[in-house]
Amino acid sequence: MSGAPDFRLEHSELRADDEFAEFSNTDLPYYSDWRGSFEKLPWATDDEALRAAAADVAIVGAPLDDAVSSRPGARFGPRAIRMAPTAWSSDYAWSIQLGVEPYARLKVVDAGDAPVVPARLERALRVIHEKVFRVASTGSIPMVLGGDHSITYPSAAAVARHRHPRKVGIVHFDAHADAAAEQWGSLVGHGTPMRRLIDEGWVAGSNFVQVGLRGYWPEKETFDWMREQGLRWHTMVEIEDRGSEAVVSDAIAEALDGPDCIYLSVDIDVVDPGMAPGTGTPEAGGMLSRELLRAVRQIVGQVDLVGMDVVEVSPPYDQSELTAILAHRVVMEAISALAAKKP
């Protein structure tokens, strides 16, 4: 890319001049939660508040599931992750794993949700992109709560746009490659975001690394395209054979082969559905929850993290909030790992 392109989707709907002012908070869907923040952190929901906060990390909600191909419900994910019953208070947070008080070393705020409304997928992707870009532009690391995996397309593109001309590598945990060419004729869907990011030049294929793939989708042609683009991937069979820590170490080196910073994307279905049942496309035989949390600490502790997302938490299919709790802890491990390495 000679210059960072605009992120414009305007194919099939009316478009307001200012999509952030199109609806007031009270007009947004009820699942766009503006009441309880992540970890009871302070809110910083507009540009002025974000700049004034000068936060190290900002939580962003992306309550979207209009791009799912199977079971819906991920639009409720951000609220469920924020409200996970393990969320006590930022005043008392202490990481036993890393021996650090994360909020004593980092300033973290909740930037609220992108103003997503249902049945307008392209608008939703635009406002998610703009929300994440505004957060990143203040110097905060955006940590995005999905939502289905289509939200990685606008979120990672926003971070790459902000970091341009620095190159961004991506480490992607998932049961599925999500690099399909299309989804029932639509170029945007939760099975296509990685194809869009690579096709549009937001990230080089050789610096896109996937971990945890298994099952029977996508088809061989998609993997042929991935190989042509230079993508690297590590299947669950490899994790079983070599161990997750060795595989993740290779994934870090591959993603940083050229770039000097990392965007992390975690689809909760990378974990075995016995430990994370609340997801739209469960795939048997996945990682253990402890393996994923260790991997997050390993990655964030070693790289320059410039953004991340946790996606595909679908509360209607959850059991005892297990999946929301795990997703919450993925974010907490990332925050704690950032804190642990801060001088």
Stockholm file with secondary structure:
# STOCKHOLM 1.0

chainA/1-343         MSGAPDFRLEHSELRADDEFAEFSNTDLPYYSDWRGSFEKLPWATDDEALRAAAADVAIVGAPLDDAVSSRPGARFGPRAIRMAPTAWSSDYAWSIQLGVEPYARLKVVDAGDAPVVPARLERALRVIHEKVFRVASTGSIPMVLGGDHSITYPSAAAVARHRHPRKVGIVHFDAHADAAAEQWGSLVGHGTPMRRLIDEGWVAGSNFVQVGLRGYWPEKETFDWMREQGLRWHTMVEIEDRGSEAVVSDAIAEALDGPDCIYLSVDIDVVDPGMAPGTGTPEAGGMLSRELLRAVRQIVGQVDLVGMDVVEVSPPYDQSELTAILAHRVVMEAISALAAKKP
#=GR chainA/1-343 SS CCSCCCCCCCSSSCCCSCTTSSSCGGGSCTTSCCSSCGGGCCBCCSHHHHHHHTCSEEEEEECCCTTCSSCCCGGGHHHHHHTCTTCCCTTSCCBTTTTBCHHHHCCEEEEEECCCCTTCHHHHHHHHHHHHHHHHHTTCEEEEEESSGGGHHHHHHHHHHHHTTSCEEEEEECSSCCCCSCBTTBSCSTTSHHHHHHHTTSSCGGGEEEEEECSSCSCHHHHHHHHHHTCEEEEHHHHHHHCHHHHHHHHHHHHTSSCSEEEEEEEGGGBCTTTCCCSSSCCSSCBCHHHHHHHHHHHHHHSCEEEEEEECCCGGGCSTTHHHHHHHHHHHHHHHHHHHTCC
#=GC SS_cons         CCSCCCCCCCSSSCCCSCTTSSSCGGGSCTTSCCSSCGGGCCBCCSHHHHHHHTCSEEEEEECCCTTCSSCCCGGGHHHHHHTCTTCCCTTSCCBTTTTBCHHHHCCEEEEEECCCCTTCHHHHHHHHHHHHHHHHHTTCEEEEEESSGGGHHHHHHHHHHHHTTSCEEEEEECSSCCCCSCBTTBSCSTTSHHHHHHHTTSSCGGGEEEEEECSSCSCHHHHHHHHHHTCEEEEHHHHHHHCHHHHHHHHHHHHTSSCSEEEEEEEGGGBCTTTCCCSSSCCSSCBCHHHHHHHHHHHHHHSCEEEEEEECCCGGGCSTTHHHHHHHHHHHHHHHHHHHTCC
//
